[in-house]
Amino acid sequence: MKLFTIAKDGKLARYKEQNYETTHQETQLEALLENNPEYFFEESKVLIVGRQVTTNLNTFIDLLGIDKMGNTVVVELKRGKTPRETVAQILEYASFVENLDYAQLDEIYQDYSGEDISLAEYHREYFENSEDEQVSFNKSTKLVIVAQEVSREIRQTALFLRRKGVDIYCMEFKYFETKSGGQIISSDFVVGEEEFIRQRIQSASLPKVDNQQFLKSVDQNGIKIFQQIFEFAQQHNLMFRWGSKGFSLNVEIGSGFVGLFFGYPPSAVFKQSIYTGFENITKKVNGGENLVNFYRTRLEGLGYFINAQSNLKWVIDKPYSNTEVDRFLEIVEDLVSKIREQDLKS
């Protein structure tokens, strides 16, 4: 990244990037980020609850935080380039943090802050949560590596871990000094943050469709059914994730989401159809196997879902009545209620 100042004569003068490692200690970087927790994620704050937290293996977590949903955030700082063992370090810290219950997190926070207020109370005030918002602490963990340079090896390993479901991020910062002694730090996610991942995917894949484009791509049999689905989703506060041809319909739980089914147009490999997502439910939800058995049995009873390997598929190749669509959506509504009563698997 290049930074410039604009002189009075309209000329650009470039700031010179400095090597942070040669002029600063790691404790200075810790203190800087500790006092500016909004630095980590653009759309959400992080409450720092511990610094140099001692693990059961007598190692030390640089910064430990908690996000708005109560999930833990483990931060590993490198003032220079990331060595190869950086990922191993942060995974080791995660294995310790994952087992912390609320009482232990509260103890860490109390030792760190010196305040009498409990972690739960401070968390609610910090994130301006209402009193009826229930926070379940430490259901999942974010891992954040911050370095002046994230090596290719670390990027590649972190991207692999993200694809396997580990919520890991890598952030690079650049350090500049002005002629008058001013200091500037810029930062960019090089692994993580949805916008970064979305950009990488789009550079190598087809653009995603939206609601209107999708409806234009289906036939008359599909329009009637999918319009009812869209109205149903809006009424029940469900979330769409769009692909290059179709969508998945999801229910949000805490900071995660669970896929209910997929919708495809006639041009898709699956033809114009509704396709279940049984494995997503089994993988993500406590008691997911029982929910899938319920879902499968009810859908099979409709008479228009057919087997599609381990899932079921409704091929929309003829007209269906409002009653038939409503019967399907009643099953989905019951499923959504059951999922919302459960917790996501850790």
VENPE-V998217 format. One record per pair of residues at least 12 apart in sequence whose C-alpha atoms are under 8 Angstrom apart, sorted by the first residue. I is the first residue (numbers start at 1). J is the second residue. If there is no record, write none. Layout:
# VENPE-V998217
I&J  I&J
This chain:
# VENPE-V998217
1&174  2&14  2&15  3&15  15&176  15&177  15&178  16&176  16&177  16&178  17&174  17&175  17&176  17&177  18&174  18&175  18&176  18&177  19&80  19&175  20&79  20&80  20&148  20&175  21&79  21&80  24&79  25&79  26&77  26&78  26&79  29&77  29&79  30&62  30&63  30&77  34&48  34&63  41&193  44&67  44&68  45&67  45&68  45&127  46&65  46&66  46&67  46&68  46&73  47&65  47&66  47&67  47&123  47&126  48&63  48&64  48&65  48&66  49&63  49&64  49&65  49&66  49&105  49&108  49&109  49&112  49&113  50&63  50&64  50&65  50&108  50&109  50&112  51&63  51&64  51&112  53&108  55&93  55&96  56&96  61&74  61&75  61&76  61&93  62&74  62&75  62&76  62&77  63&75  63&76  68&123  68&127  69&135  69&136  69&137  69&254  69&255  70&135  70&136  70&137  70&138  70&139  71&136  71&137  71&138  71&139  71&140  71&141  71&142  72&97  72&137  72&138  72&139  72&140  72&141  72&142  73&141  73&142  73&143  73&144  74&90  74&93  74&94  74&141  74&142  74&143  74&144  75&90  75&143  75&144  75&145  75&146  76&90  76&143  76&144  76&145  76&146  77&145  77&146  77&147  78&145  78&146  78&147  78&148  79&147  79&148  80&147  80&148  80&149  81&147  81&148  81&149  81&150  81&151  82&147  82&149  82&150  82&151  82&154  83&151  84&153  84&154  86&154  87&154  87&157  87&158  90&143  90&145  94&141  94&143  97&141  98&138  98&140  98&141  100&138  101&137  101&138  102&137  102&138  105&119  106&118  106&119  106&120  139&344  139&346  140&346  141&167  142&166  142&167  142&168  142&169  143&167  143&168  143&169  144&168  144&169  144&170  144&171  145&168  145&169  145&170  145&171  146&170  146&171  146&172  146&173  147&170  147&171  147&172  147&173  148&172  148&173  148&174  149&172  149&173  150&170  150&171  150&172  150&190  155&170  155&190  155&191  158&170  158&191  159&191  159&192  162&192  168&191  168&192  169&189  169&190  169&191  169&192  169&193  170&189  170&190  170&191  170&192  171&187  171&188  171&189  171&190  171&191  172&187  172&188  172&189  172&190  173&185  173&186  173&187  173&188  174&186  174&187  206&244  207&243  207&244  208&242  208&243  208&244  208&245  209&242  209&243  209&244  209&245  209&246  210&242  214&245  214&246  214&265  215&227  217&265  217&266  217&267  218&265  218&266  218&272  219&266  221&316  221&317  221&318  221&319  221&320  222&265  222&272  222&316  225&320  225&325  228&325  229&329  232&329  233&249  237&251  238&250  238&251  238&252  239&251  239&252  245&264  245&265  245&268  246&262  246&263  246&264  246&265  246&268  247&262  247&263  247&264  248&260  248&261  248&262  248&263  249&261  249&262  249&263  251&336  253&340  253&343  253&344  256&344  258&280  258&281  258&284  258&285  259&277  259&280  259&281  260&276  260&277  260&278  260&280  260&281  260&332  261&274  261&275  261&276  261&277  262&274  262&275  262&276  262&277  263&275  271&315  272&315  272&316  272&317  273&313  273&314  273&315  273&316  274&313  274&314  274&315  274&316  275&311  275&312  275&313  275&314  276&311  276&312  276&313  277&311  278&292  278&310  278&311  283&345  284&344  284&345  285&339  285&342  285&343  285&344  285&345  286&342  286&343  286&344  286&345  287&342  291&335  291&338  291&339  295&331  295&332  295&335  296&312  298&331  299&328  299&331  302&327  302&328
